[in-house]
Amino acid sequence: MRSVGIDIGRNSIKVVEVLASNRTYEITKAKEYKILNMESSDQEIDILQTLHTISKEFDTESAKTICSIRQQYISSRKVFFPFKERMKIHKSLAFELEDDIPLTIDKAIYDSKIIKFHEKSAEVVAMACVREEIEKTLDIMERGHIDPDVITPEFCAIANLYEKWYKAPDAVTEETNESTEPDKLVVHIGHSKTFAGVVSRGYLVWGRSIMWGAEKVAAAISNSFQVPFTTAHDMMPDKAFVLLSTTDASKEHIKMSEAVTKAFEPLIQSLRLTIMLANTDYGTNVSEVELIGSPSKIKNIAPYFTQELEKSTNISNPAHHFSDRHIKNHERLGDAFLMALGLCIEGLRRPFNPPVNFRQMEYAKKNLSFEKFWEKWGYTAKLMAAGYFCYVVYAVAIDTVSTQLEQASYDVMMNQASKIAKLKGRSATPGKIKAFIRDKNKEADLVKVYDQLDEINSPMKFINEISQILPPNKNNESFDVRRMMIKDRQITLQGVAKSDEIIKSIDKALKGVALNGKVSKAPATIPDEAGKKKFGFKFNVKRKN
């Protein structure tokens, strides 16, 4: 299975592809598509063109595609349910979040992420998303020729970078030793916004969007140095920095540092409020801050955050902490692809720990396989259906007509047979008609036999012909025929003669009667006579005309 995560930002669109095979995962492709009109408030055309390109390069039709909804359109809350069944939890979400969202229940889509199971309860992050935002996301994705399988919040993408997403939720008991890692605030700095979330005991329990992005730093540098916005943006993060001390620093360096720190002040203030809100409402104790994302590589930004927030701040790339046993090629992934990687992982989740997906109910993805099949073979199927219908109509019609014809012909035959057999009334039964036909058939067979006998030549005919063709025999002294046998078409002739010359003349005479003039000698079985020689001949004749 291939999973493709698509992170749409104001500066660029990041895409990560992961191939899952036999419970092993490998990052096969990662690409960033820059958006041309970075400063424009209307980037729809660029986004649609880029999505169209992505659909071709990553073959999104055959892959599982995941996109995100910005966290500012998501309302989330960590709650405990006194049961562990996922279906019951899902049905109870709207009731639990009713007081936390400024909308009616029917104007939001709900889903949840189970953090852990207790003995008879479940610890859950319940979420609600505005329907209008789901519709906008689906609209722009579909117009970009991509039909996403999962629409998930940015919260889940960041959570996948820190949690064990490949396992089922943990079952916690009183004897279970929970993680002793300190709670930390994860800050993912983007181009136009920043995601801030709290990781407690190995789970992301709360997150929010801060409408501040690295574009503010680029704008401050552009104003301070009077350079185009795109030029100032390209300077980050390599050429932007914060000075920890102004001693021996040039005016240009001080100017750069002041521009960057001034741009970061609104974010620092929002993060202070975020830490305070997380500690009071969620019972966390945030003691660390972790900066991720490309802008976090601005020089000395971590010490500056440590100083301003009074919390230990580090720069990290959580993808580099993965092991090859879980995801291969993770070390090659840059800081800009973290959100896209998290989205891609959300599509790899298994049923025992399913993804958070706001594409539900009327927004659920339709199975387009039949529609594509019908689009390709619909005309052929219609022709086949029409042909089959015509065949059925023809078969029914021909069966009806043949049945009627059979009955009519049977009636006609019965009437004619009755007349010929001279049967009337009840005596005109099929049995008697058949008996009459059998008798007539026997008579016809006898006629044929008689006709064949008329064609057979009688033995008298051959006796007469032989008598006429034999040489003259005066006073019965030259030769005598003692025996003549006719069997089928073979004639055997035996007799006695006074000399061999007479026997030869008999042989010669018989050839005129024999078939094809062939006469052969045969042993004479008649008694010997004094002073005479015996002879025997056999030959075939034509019995049938």
TIVO-903131 format. One record per residue (C-alpha): residue number from 0; x, y, z. Coordinates in steps of 0.25 Angstrom, whole numbers, plus 5000, padded with zeros to 4 digits. Layout:
<rs>
   k   px   py   pz
 NUM    X    Y    Z
...
</rs>
This chain:
<rs>
   k   px   py   pz
   0 5000 5000 5000
   1 5005 5014 4997
   2 5001 5026 5006
   3 5003 5040 5001
   4 5002 5052 5010
   5 4999 5066 5004
   6 5002 5078 5013
   7 4997 5091 5006
   8 5004 5104 5011
   9 5004 5118 5006
  10 5019 5117 5002
  11 5019 5103 4996
  12 5012 5089 4996
  13 5020 5078 5002
  14 5017 5063 4998
  15 5023 5051 5004
  16 5020 5037 4999
  17 5022 5024 5008
  18 5021 5010 5003
  19 5016 5000 5013
  20 5020 4985 5011
  21 5019 4974 5021
  22 5019 4983 5033
  23 5031 4991 5028
  24 5030 5005 5024
  25 5039 5013 5014
  26 5039 5027 5010
  27 5040 5026 4995
  28 5038 5040 4990
  29 5037 5054 4996
  30 5036 5067 4988
  31 5033 5082 4990
  32 5025 5090 4980
  33 5027 5105 4982
  34 5015 5114 4980
  35 5018 5125 4970
  36 5010 5137 4976
  37 5015 5136 4990
  38 5010 5150 4994
  39 4996 5149 4987
  40 4984 5146 4996
  41 4978 5138 4984
  42 4987 5126 4981
  43 4976 5117 4977
  44 4980 5116 4962
  45 4994 5112 4966
  46 4989 5102 4977
  47 4980 5095 4967
  48 4991 5094 4956
  49 5001 5089 4966
  50 4991 5079 4971
  51 4988 5074 4957
  52 5003 5072 4955
  53 5004 5064 4968
  54 4992 5055 4964
  55 5000 5051 4952
  56 5014 5050 4958
  57 5009 5042 4970
  58 4998 5034 4964
  59 4988 5038 4975
  60 4977 5030 4969
  61 4984 5017 4973
  62 4990 5022 4986
  63 4983 5026 4999
  64 4983 5041 5000
  65 4983 5049 5012
  66 4981 5064 5014
  67 4979 5073 5026
  68 4970 5084 5031
  69 4976 5095 5039
  70 4976 5094 5054
  71 4968 5108 5055
  72 4956 5101 5049
  73 4957 5089 5059
  74 4951 5089 5074
  75 4958 5079 5082
  76 4957 5074 5097
  77 4962 5063 5105
  78 4951 5055 5111
  79 4949 5042 5119
  80 4938 5033 5115
  81 4933 5022 5125
  82 4933 5012 5114
  83 4944 5006 5104
  84 4935 5003 5091
  85 4939 5012 5080
  86 4925 5013 5074
  87 4919 5018 5087
  88 4930 5028 5088
  89 4927 5033 5074
  90 4913 5034 5077
  91 4915 5042 5090
  92 4925 5052 5083
  93 4915 5063 5079
  94 4909 5063 5093
  95 4923 5065 5100
  96 4927 5076 5091
  97 4914 5083 5090
  98 4918 5094 5100
  99 4932 5096 5094
 100 4928 5100 5080
 101 4920 5112 5076
 102 4912 5104 5066
 103 4900 5095 5066
 104 4902 5080 5066
 105 4898 5078 5052
 106 4908 5088 5046
 107 4920 5080 5050
 108 4927 5067 5048
 109 4932 5059 5060
 110 4943 5049 5062
 111 4953 5045 5073
 112 4967 5040 5076
 113 4968 5030 5087
 114 4980 5032 5095
 115 4980 5021 5105
 116 4970 5011 5111
 117 4968 5010 5126
 118 4962 4998 5133
 119 4947 5002 5129
 120 4949 5015 5123
 121 4956 5022 5111
 122 4964 5035 5110
 123 4961 5042 5097
 124 4964 5054 5090
 125 4950 5058 5084
 126 4950 5067 5072
 127 4940 5075 5064
 128 4942 5081 5050
 129 4933 5092 5043
 130 4926 5086 5031
 131 4928 5098 5022
 132 4943 5096 5024
 133 4942 5081 5020
 134 4934 5085 5008
 135 4945 5095 5004
 136 4956 5085 5005
 137 4949 5075 4997
 138 4945 5085 4986
 139 4959 5090 4984
 140 4965 5076 4985
 141 4955 5070 4975
 142 4957 5082 4965
 143 4972 5079 4966
 144 4968 5064 4961
 145 4971 5058 4975
 146 4960 5050 4983
 147 4966 5049 4997
 148 4963 5037 5005
 149 4966 5044 5019
 150 4964 5058 5023
 151 4970 5060 5037
 152 4974 5071 5046
 153 4988 5076 5047
 154 4988 5072 5062
 155 4988 5057 5057
 156 5000 5060 5047
 157 5008 5066 5058
 158 5004 5055 5068
 159 5009 5044 5059
 160 5023 5050 5060
 161 5024 5047 5075
 162 5014 5036 5078
 163 5015 5021 5075
 164 5005 5021 5064
 165 5008 5007 5059
 166 5003 5001 5072
 167 4989 5000 5079
 168 4986 5010 5090
 169 4992 5006 5103
 170 4984 4999 5114
 171 4988 5006 5127
 172 4986 5000 5140
 173 4990 5004 5154
 174 5002 4996 5154
 175 5006 5002 5140
 176 5019 5011 5141
 177 5015 5023 5132
 178 5026 5031 5125
 179 5034 5041 5134
 180 5038 5049 5122
 181 5035 5064 5125
 182 5023 5071 5118
 183 5028 5079 5106
 184 5022 5089 5097
 185 5024 5086 5082
 186 5024 5098 5073
 187 5024 5095 5058
 188 5027 5109 5051
 189 5021 5110 5037
 190 5021 5121 5027
 191 5007 5127 5030
 192 5003 5120 5043
 193 5009 5112 5055
 194 5004 5100 5062
 195 5007 5099 5077
 196 5003 5086 5084
 197 5006 5080 5097
 198 5013 5066 5098
 199 5010 5059 5112
 200 5015 5045 5115
 201 5018 5042 5101
 202 5004 5047 5095
 203 5000 5060 5089
 204 4988 5064 5098
 205 4985 5078 5092
 206 4988 5087 5081
 207 4985 5100 5075
 208 4988 5109 5063
 209 4995 5122 5065
 210 4992 5132 5053
 211 5007 5135 5052
 212 5017 5130 5042
 213 5031 5132 5037
 214 5026 5142 5027
 215 5025 5152 5038
 216 5040 5151 5039
 217 5042 5152 5024
 218 5033 5165 5024
 219 5041 5171 5036
 220 5054 5168 5029
 221 5048 5174 5016
 222 5044 5187 5023
 223 5057 5188 5031
 224 5066 5186 5019
 225 5057 5192 5008
 226 5058 5179 5000
 227 5047 5171 4992
 228 5039 5162 5001
 229 5043 5150 4992
 230 5058 5153 4995
 231 5056 5155 5010
 232 5049 5141 5010
 233 5060 5135 5003
 234 5070 5140 5013
 235 5063 5131 5024
 236 5067 5123 5031
 237 5082 5123 5026
 238 5084 5138 5027
 239 5075 5142 5038
 240 5079 5142 5052
 241 5077 5147 5066
 242 5089 5153 5074
 243 5091 5148 5088
 244 5100 5160 5091
 245 5101 5174 5083
 246 5116 5175 5088
 247 5125 5177 5076
 248 5113 5175 5066
 249 5112 5184 5054
 250 5100 5192 5051
 251 5095 5183 5040
 252 5096 5171 5050
 253 5088 5179 5060
 254 5078 5183 5050
 255 5076 5169 5046
 256 5075 5164 5060
 257 5065 5174 5064
 258 5056 5172 5052
 259 5056 5157 5055
 260 5053 5158 5070
 261 5042 5169 5067
 262 5035 5160 5057
 263 5036 5148 5068
 264 5030 5156 5079
 265 5015 5153 5076
 266 5018 5138 5075
 267 5026 5139 5088
 268 5013 5145 5095
 269 5004 5135 5089
 270 5013 5123 5094
 271 5013 5129 5108
 272 4998 5129 5108
 273 4998 5115 5101
 274 5007 5109 5113
 275 4998 5116 5123
 276 4985 5110 5117
 277 4991 5096 5116
 278 4996 5096 5130
 279 4982 5101 5136
 280 4972 5094 5127
 281 4980 5081 5124
 282 4988 5079 5137
 283 5001 5078 5129
 284 5014 5084 5134
 285 5021 5089 5122
 286 5036 5090 5125
 287 5042 5089 5111
 288 5040 5095 5098
 289 5043 5088 5084
 290 5044 5096 5072
 291 5042 5089 5058
 292 5040 5093 5044
 293 5050 5101 5034
 294 5049 5114 5041
 295 5054 5108 5054
 296 5068 5108 5048
 297 5069 5123 5049
 298 5082 5125 5057
 299 5081 5126 5072
 300 5066 5125 5071
 301 5066 5114 5082
 302 5074 5122 5093
 303 5065 5134 5090
 304 5052 5126 5092
 305 5059 5120 5105
 306 5061 5135 5110
 307 5047 5140 5106
 308 5039 5128 5111
 309 5048 5124 5122
 310 5047 5110 5118
 311 5058 5101 5112
 312 5057 5102 5097
 313 5063 5092 5087
 314 5062 5091 5072
 315 5059 5077 5067
 316 5054 5069 5055
 317 5046 5058 5061
 318 5047 5050 5048
 319 5061 5047 5050
 320 5058 5040 5063
 321 5050 5029 5056
 322 5057 5016 5055
 323 5059 5008 5042
 324 5050 4997 5048
 325 5038 5007 5047
 326 5041 5016 5035
 327 5053 5015 5026
 328 5060 5027 5019
 329 5055 5036 5030
 330 5068 5043 5032
 331 5068 5048 5018
 332 5055 5056 5021
 333 5057 5071 5022
 334 5050 5080 5033
 335 5040 5085 5023
 336 5033 5072 5021
 337 5030 5069 5035
 338 5015 5072 5034
 339 5014 5064 5021
 340 5021 5052 5027
 341 5011 5053 5039
 342 4999 5053 5029
 343 5005 5041 5022
 344 5006 5033 5034
 345 4992 5036 5038
 346 4988 5028 5025
 347 4996 5016 5030
 348 4989 5014 5043
 349 4982 5001 5045
 350 4968 4998 5049
 351 4972 4995 5064
 352 4977 5010 5064
 353 4969 5016 5053
 354 4972 5030 5047
 355 4964 5042 5050
 356 4956 5045 5038
 357 4946 5056 5036
 358 4942 5050 5023
 359 4929 5044 5028
 360 4914 5043 5026
 361 4911 5051 5013
 362 4926 5054 5011
 363 4930 5040 5011
 364 4938 5036 4999
 365 4930 5028 4989
 366 4934 5016 4982
 367 4937 5021 4968
 368 4941 5007 4962
 369 4928 5004 4957
 370 4926 5018 4951
 371 4940 5017 4944
 372 4936 5003 4939
 373 4923 5008 4934
 374 4929 5020 4927
 375 4938 5011 4920
 376 4929 4999 4916
 377 4915 5006 4918
 378 4912 5007 4903
 379 4916 4992 4901
 380 4908 4988 4913
 381 4896 4995 4907
 382 4897 4988 4894
 383 4899 4975 4901
 384 4886 4978 4909
 385 4878 4982 4897
 386 4883 4970 4889
 387 4880 4961 4901
 388 4866 4967 4902
 389 4863 4965 4888
 390 4868 4950 4889
 391 4858 4948 4901
 392 4847 4954 4893
 393 4850 4946 4881
 394 4851 4933 4889
 395 4838 4935 4896
 396 4831 4939 4883
 397 4837 4927 4875
 398 4834 4918 4886
 399 4819 4923 4886
 400 4818 4922 4871
 401 4824 4908 4870
 402 4815 4903 4881
 403 4803 4908 4874
 404 4808 4903 4861
 405 4811 4889 4867
 406 4797 4889 4873
 407 4790 4893 4859
 408 4799 4883 4851
 409 4795 4872 4861
 410 4780 4875 4860
 411 4781 4875 4845
 412 4789 4862 4845
 413 4779 4856 4854
 414 4768 4860 4845
 415 4774 4855 4833
 416 4779 4842 4839
 417 4765 4840 4844
 418 4759 4841 4830
 419 4770 4832 4824
 420 4769 4822 4835
 421 4753 4823 4834
 422 4753 4825 4849
 423 4741 4833 4855
 424 4738 4839 4868
 425 4745 4833 4880
 426 4751 4822 4872
 427 4760 4833 4866
 428 4771 4831 4876
 429 4786 4833 4874
 430 4788 4819 4878
 431 4779 4814 4867
 432 4784 4824 4857
 433 4799 4819 4860
 434 4794 4804 4858
 435 4788 4808 4845
 436 4801 4815 4841
 437 4809 4802 4845
 438 4801 4793 4837
 439 4802 4802 4825
 440 4817 4803 4827
 441 4818 4788 4827
 442 4811 4787 4814
 443 4820 4798 4808
 444 4832 4789 4812
 445 4826 4777 4805
 446 4824 4785 4793
 447 4839 4789 4793
 448 4843 4775 4795
 449 4834 4771 4783
 450 4840 4782 4775
 451 4854 4777 4778
 452 4851 4763 4774
 453 4846 4768 4760
 454 4860 4773 4758
 455 4866 4759 4761
 456 4869 4750 4749
 457 4863 4736 4750
 458 4872 4723 4749
 459 4863 4719 4737
 460 4869 4731 4730
 461 4883 4726 4732
 462 4880 4711 4728
 463 4873 4716 4715
 464 4885 4725 4712
 465 4895 4713 4715
 466 4887 4704 4707
 467 4888 4713 4695
 468 4902 4716 4696
 469 4908 4702 4698
 470 4913 4695 4685
 471 4904 4686 4677
 472 4903 4672 4683
 473 4898 4662 4673
 474 4891 4650 4678
 475 4896 4653 4692
 476 4909 4647 4689
 477 4919 4658 4690
 478 4916 4663 4704
 479 4906 4662 4715
 480 4903 4672 4727
 481 4901 4664 4739
 482 4900 4675 4750
 483 4897 4690 4750
 484 4897 4698 4763
 485 4893 4713 4764
 486 4896 4720 4777
 487 4894 4735 4778
 488 4902 4739 4766
 489 4911 4727 4765
 490 4908 4716 4755
 491 4915 4702 4756
 492 4914 4693 4744
 493 4919 4678 4744
 494 4918 4668 4733
 495 4925 4658 4724
 496 4931 4659 4710
 497 4937 4649 4700
 498 4950 4658 4697
 499 4958 4670 4703
 500 4955 4678 4690
 501 4940 4677 4694
 502 4943 4682 4708
 503 4951 4694 4702
 504 4940 4698 4693
 505 4930 4697 4706
 506 4940 4706 4713
 507 4940 4716 4702
 508 4925 4716 4701
 509 4923 4718 4716
 510 4931 4731 4715
 511 4920 4738 4707
 512 4911 4736 4719
 513 4921 4738 4730
 514 4922 4752 4737
 515 4934 4759 4731
 516 4937 4746 4723
 517 4944 4740 4734
 518 4942 4724 4735
 519 4950 4716 4745
 520 4951 4701 4746
 521 4945 4694 4758
 522 4947 4679 4763
 523 4936 4670 4757
 524 4929 4662 4768
 525 4921 4654 4759
 526 4923 4638 4757
 527 4933 4634 4746
 528 4928 4628 4733
 529 4935 4618 4724
 530 4941 4625 4712
 531 4937 4639 4716
 532 4945 4650 4723
 533 4939 4659 4734
 534 4939 4674 4734
 535 4935 4685 4744
 536 4934 4700 4743
 537 4930 4711 4752
 538 4927 4726 4748
 539 4919 4738 4753
 540 4907 4744 4746
 541 4899 4757 4747
 542 4887 4753 4756
 543 4882 4768 4758
 544 4878 4777 4746
</rs>
